[in-house]
């Protein structure tokens, strides 16, 4: 009997110690959770004493903490990106506005010669159009990213579109002293896209080349398998591989590329608009030559039109 009592006492003592250690471990875990809630840390909460049931629960809690930390980091990155974009658009809006205000002040001079007045008015008109273009581009990009930009998909003849667009830009490239090389096949399958969207994509690419082309431009189109490819290339001696990784980001402009004409929205619109038309858009830099390549889906035999998010 005495031995049984001793064993029973030991068992009760052991259970008491185990229960105390479990309670202490849970209290410590609760304290750790409270600290994680206050400081936002993602450090995992651990039990001081093993407990299978509690450890399974803590594993889920730790997972939630990690997800919350990840969401917080993503939110902070979005806030930084938003501040950067606001700073960039403020700069791009302020530049033409400052110029306009300066010339308007000069135009207030009653003794200003008529020829100079006409010259200043032309400058003001040009700056105002640049400002209008920036605002329109920003609005269009916002609509594209919000799936609110109306598109009507149909068969598009890219060869004819590129030939006509290049002809309209011919004077601009000639005046800028560009060497232009065009390689368009005699026959090119139509692509399944929006005509206005295609025109906007290639207009932006040609304007980008005109602003930063370094005097050379190459436009090519070809077919591989079930896809149609187009590539617009220009010399870019000051562009770095690091820059190429960001050229499709809105408002991105390398300091070496910023000229006052570049808002950093043109290529972002190319990327967003191309992808809305199911085209794959890629940029590359090789031997100082910057190339934007688009892979288009070949058109449909019946050519039936189809609206995409038309509004």
C-alpha positions as CSV (number, residue, x, y, z in Angstrom):
1,X,0.0,0.0,0.0
2,X,2.8,2.4,0.9
3,X,4.5,1.7,-2.4
4,X,1.2,2.3,-4.3
5,X,0.8,5.6,-2.5
6,X,4.4,6.6,-3.4
7,X,3.8,5.7,-7.0
8,X,0.5,7.6,-7.0
9,X,2.2,10.6,-5.5
10,X,4.9,10.5,-8.1
11,X,2.4,10.2,-10.9
12,X,0.4,13.2,-9.5
13,X,3.5,15.1,-9.1
14,X,4.6,14.3,-12.6
15,X,1.2,15.3,-14.0
16,X,1.4,18.5,-12.0
17,X,4.8,19.4,-13.4
18,X,3.6,18.5,-16.9
19,X,0.5,20.6,-16.5
20,X,2.5,23.5,-15.2
21,X,5.0,23.3,-18.0
22,X,2.2,23.2,-20.6
23,X,0.5,26.2,-19.1
24,X,3.8,28.1,-18.9
25,X,4.6,27.2,-22.5
26,X,1.2,28.4,-23.6
27,X,1.5,31.6,-21.6
28,X,4.9,32.3,-23.2
29,X,3.4,31.5,-26.7
30,X,0.5,33.9,-25.9
31,X,3.0,36.6,-24.9
32,X,5.0,36.1,-28.1
33,X,1.8,36.4,-30.1
34,X,0.9,39.7,-28.4
35,X,4.4,41.0,-29.2
36,X,4.1,39.9,-32.8
37,X,0.8,41.7,-33.0
38,X,2.4,45.0,-31.7
39,X,5.6,45.1,-33.7
40,X,4.4,43.3,-36.8
41,X,7.3,40.8,-36.7
42,X,7.1,37.6,-38.7
43,X,9.3,35.7,-36.2
44,X,7.7,32.3,-35.6
45,X,6.0,31.6,-32.3
46,X,7.4,28.5,-30.6
47,X,6.3,26.3,-27.6
48,X,8.8,25.8,-24.8
49,X,7.3,22.4,-24.1
50,X,6.1,19.9,-26.7
51,X,2.4,19.7,-27.3
52,X,1.1,18.1,-30.6
53,X,-2.3,19.8,-30.6
54,X,-1.0,23.2,-29.7
55,X,1.9,22.9,-32.1
56,X,-0.6,22.3,-35.0
57,X,-2.5,25.4,-34.0
58,X,0.6,27.5,-33.7
59,X,1.7,26.3,-37.2
60,X,-1.5,27.8,-38.6
61,X,-1.0,31.0,-36.5
62,X,2.6,31.3,-37.8
63,X,1.3,30.9,-41.3
64,X,-1.1,33.7,-40.8
65,X,1.6,35.9,-39.3
66,X,3.9,35.3,-42.3
67,X,1.0,36.1,-44.7
68,X,0.3,39.3,-42.8
69,X,3.9,40.3,-42.8
70,X,4.1,39.6,-46.6
71,X,0.9,41.7,-47.1
72,X,2.4,44.5,-45.0
73,X,5.6,44.5,-47.0
74,X,3.6,44.5,-50.3
75,X,1.5,47.4,-49.0
76,X,4.6,49.4,-48.0
77,X,6.1,48.7,-51.5
78,X,2.8,49.9,-53.1
79,X,2.9,53.0,-51.0
80,X,6.5,53.7,-52.0
81,X,5.6,53.1,-55.7
82,X,2.6,55.4,-55.5
83,X,4.7,58.2,-53.9
84,X,7.3,57.7,-56.7
85,X,4.7,57.9,-59.4
86,X,3.1,61.0,-57.8
87,X,6.5,62.6,-57.7
88,X,7.2,61.7,-61.4
89,X,3.9,62.9,-62.7
90,X,4.2,66.1,-60.7
91,X,7.6,66.6,-62.3
92,X,6.2,65.9,-65.8
93,X,3.2,68.2,-65.3
94,X,5.3,70.9,-63.7
95,X,7.8,71.1,-66.5
96,X,5.4,72.2,-69.3
97,X,3.4,74.3,-66.9
98,X,6.4,76.2,-65.8
99,X,7.4,76.8,-69.4
100,X,3.9,78.0,-70.3
101,X,3.7,80.4,-67.4
102,X,7.1,81.8,-68.3
103,X,6.2,82.5,-71.9
104,X,2.8,83.9,-70.8
105,X,4.7,86.4,-68.6
106,X,6.8,87.4,-71.6
107,X,3.7,87.8,-73.7
108,X,2.3,90.4,-71.3
109,X,5.0,92.8,-72.5
110,X,3.0,95.3,-74.7
111,X,6.2,96.3,-76.6
112,X,6.9,92.7,-77.7
113,X,7.5,92.6,-81.5
114,X,4.8,90.7,-83.4
115,X,7.2,88.1,-84.8
116,X,8.5,87.3,-81.3
117,X,4.9,87.2,-80.0
118,X,4.0,84.7,-82.6
119,X,7.0,82.6,-81.8
120,X,6.2,82.6,-78.1
121,X,2.6,81.7,-78.8
122,X,3.7,78.7,-80.9
123,X,5.9,77.5,-78.0
124,X,3.0,77.9,-75.5
125,X,0.8,76.0,-77.9
126,X,3.3,73.2,-78.2
127,X,3.8,72.9,-74.5
128,X,0.0,72.8,-74.0
129,X,-0.3,70.0,-76.5
130,X,2.5,68.1,-74.7
131,X,0.6,68.6,-71.4
132,X,-2.6,67.4,-73.0
133,X,-0.8,64.3,-74.4
134,X,0.6,63.5,-71.0
135,X,-2.8,63.7,-69.3
136,X,-4.4,61.6,-72.1
137,X,-1.7,59.0,-71.8
138,X,-2.0,58.7,-68.1
139,X,-5.8,58.4,-68.4
140,X,-5.6,55.8,-71.1
141,X,-3.0,53.8,-69.1
142,X,-5.3,53.9,-66.0
143,X,-8.2,52.6,-68.1
144,X,-6.0,49.8,-69.6
145,X,-4.9,48.6,-66.2
146,X,-8.5,48.8,-65.0
147,X,-9.8,46.8,-68.0
148,X,-11.9,49.8,-69.0
149,X,-10.3,50.5,-72.3
150,X,-12.7,49.5,-75.2
151,X,-11.2,47.1,-77.8
152,X,-12.8,45.5,-80.8
153,X,-10.9,42.5,-81.9
154,X,-10.8,41.7,-85.6
155,X,-8.3,40.7,-88.3
156,X,-5.7,43.5,-88.7
157,X,-3.2,43.8,-91.6
158,X,-0.1,44.9,-89.7
159,X,1.9,45.2,-93.0
160,X,-0.4,47.8,-94.3
161,X,-0.7,49.5,-91.0
162,X,3.1,49.7,-90.5
163,X,3.7,50.9,-94.1
164,X,1.1,53.7,-93.7
165,X,2.4,54.7,-90.3
166,X,6.1,54.7,-91.4
167,X,5.1,57.0,-94.3
168,X,3.5,59.4,-91.9
169,X,6.6,59.5,-89.8
170,X,9.0,59.7,-92.7
171,X,9.4,63.5,-92.5
172,X,10.1,63.4,-88.7
173,X,12.8,60.7,-89.1
174,X,14.3,62.4,-92.1
175,X,14.5,65.8,-90.4
176,X,16.2,64.1,-87.4
177,X,18.8,62.5,-89.7
178,X,17.8,58.9,-89.0
179,X,18.9,55.9,-91.0
180,X,15.8,53.9,-91.4
181,X,15.7,50.2,-92.4
182,X,12.3,48.5,-93.0
183,X,11.9,44.7,-93.6
184,X,8.2,43.8,-94.3
185,X,7.4,40.7,-96.2
186,X,5.2,40.9,-99.3
187,X,2.6,38.7,-97.6
188,X,1.9,38.8,-93.9
189,X,-1.0,37.0,-92.2
190,X,-3.4,39.3,-90.4
191,X,-3.4,39.3,-86.6
192,X,-6.3,39.1,-84.2
193,X,-6.3,42.5,-82.5
194,X,-7.9,45.9,-82.3
195,X,-6.9,48.3,-85.2
196,X,-6.8,51.4,-83.0
197,X,-4.8,49.5,-80.4
198,X,-2.2,48.4,-82.9
199,X,-1.9,51.9,-84.3
200,X,-1.3,53.2,-80.7
201,X,1.3,50.6,-80.0
202,X,3.4,51.3,-83.1
203,X,2.9,55.0,-82.8
204,X,4.4,54.9,-79.3
205,X,7.2,52.7,-80.4
206,X,8.1,55.0,-83.3
207,X,7.9,58.1,-81.1
208,X,10.1,56.4,-78.5
209,X,12.7,55.6,-81.2
210,X,12.5,59.2,-82.5
211,X,13.2,60.6,-79.0
212,X,15.9,58.1,-78.1
213,X,16.9,56.4,-81.3
214,X,20.4,57.6,-81.7
215,X,19.9,58.1,-85.4
216,X,18.9,54.6,-86.4
217,X,15.6,52.8,-86.7
218,X,14.7,49.3,-87.8
219,X,11.2,47.9,-88.3
220,X,10.7,44.2,-89.1
221,X,7.8,41.8,-89.4
222,X,7.8,38.0,-89.9
223,X,5.9,34.8,-89.2
224,X,6.8,31.8,-87.2
225,X,4.4,28.9,-86.8
226,X,1.0,30.3,-85.8
227,X,2.3,33.7,-84.7
228,X,3.2,37.0,-86.3
229,X,6.2,38.9,-84.9
230,X,7.0,42.6,-85.2
231,X,10.2,44.2,-83.9
232,X,11.1,47.9,-83.6
233,X,14.8,48.6,-82.9
234,X,16.8,51.7,-82.4
235,X,20.3,52.5,-81.3
236,X,20.5,53.2,-77.5
237,X,24.1,53.7,-76.5
238,X,23.2,55.2,-73.1
239,X,20.7,52.5,-72.1
240,X,21.8,49.9,-69.6
241,X,20.6,46.3,-69.1
242,X,19.3,47.5,-65.7
243,X,17.2,50.1,-67.5
244,X,15.7,47.5,-69.9
245,X,14.3,45.6,-66.9
246,X,12.1,48.6,-66.1
247,X,11.3,50.2,-69.4
248,X,7.7,49.0,-69.3
249,X,7.0,50.5,-65.9
250,X,4.8,53.6,-65.8
251,X,6.8,56.8,-65.5
252,X,10.1,55.0,-65.8
253,X,12.7,57.1,-67.5
254,X,16.4,56.6,-67.2
255,X,18.1,59.9,-66.1
256,X,20.2,59.5,-69.2
257,X,17.0,59.3,-71.3
258,X,15.0,62.2,-69.8
259,X,14.8,64.9,-72.4
260,X,11.6,66.8,-71.4
261,X,9.7,65.1,-74.2
262,X,9.7,61.7,-72.6
263,X,7.0,61.0,-69.9
264,X,7.8,57.4,-69.3
265,X,4.2,56.4,-70.3
266,X,4.7,55.4,-73.9
267,X,6.3,52.0,-73.4
268,X,4.0,51.3,-70.4
269,X,1.0,51.8,-72.7
270,X,2.7,49.5,-75.4
271,X,3.0,46.7,-72.8
272,X,-0.5,47.1,-71.3
273,X,-2.2,47.5,-74.6
274,X,-0.3,44.7,-76.3
275,X,-1.1,42.3,-73.5
276,X,-4.8,43.3,-73.6
277,X,-4.7,42.1,-77.2
278,X,-3.0,38.8,-76.2
279,X,0.3,39.8,-77.7
280,X,3.5,39.0,-75.9
281,X,5.7,42.1,-75.4
282,X,9.4,41.9,-74.7
283,X,12.3,44.3,-74.6
284,X,16.0,43.5,-75.2
285,X,19.3,45.3,-75.4
286,X,22.1,43.8,-77.5
287,X,25.2,45.6,-78.6
288,X,23.7,49.0,-77.9
289,X,20.6,48.2,-79.9
290,X,17.2,48.4,-78.1
291,X,14.4,46.2,-79.5
292,X,10.8,45.9,-78.5
293,X,9.3,42.6,-80.0
294,X,5.7,41.7,-80.0
295,X,4.3,38.2,-80.8
296,X,0.8,38.5,-82.1
297,X,-1.9,35.8,-82.5
298,X,-2.7,35.1,-86.1
299,X,-6.1,36.3,-87.3
300,X,-9.2,34.2,-87.7
301,X,-10.4,32.8,-91.0
302,X,-13.9,34.2,-90.7
303,X,-12.6,37.6,-89.4
304,X,-15.6,37.9,-87.1
305,X,-15.4,41.1,-84.9
306,X,-15.5,40.7,-81.2
307,X,-15.7,43.5,-78.6
308,X,-13.5,43.2,-75.5
309,X,-14.7,45.1,-72.5
310,X,-16.4,47.6,-74.7
311,X,-18.1,50.5,-72.8
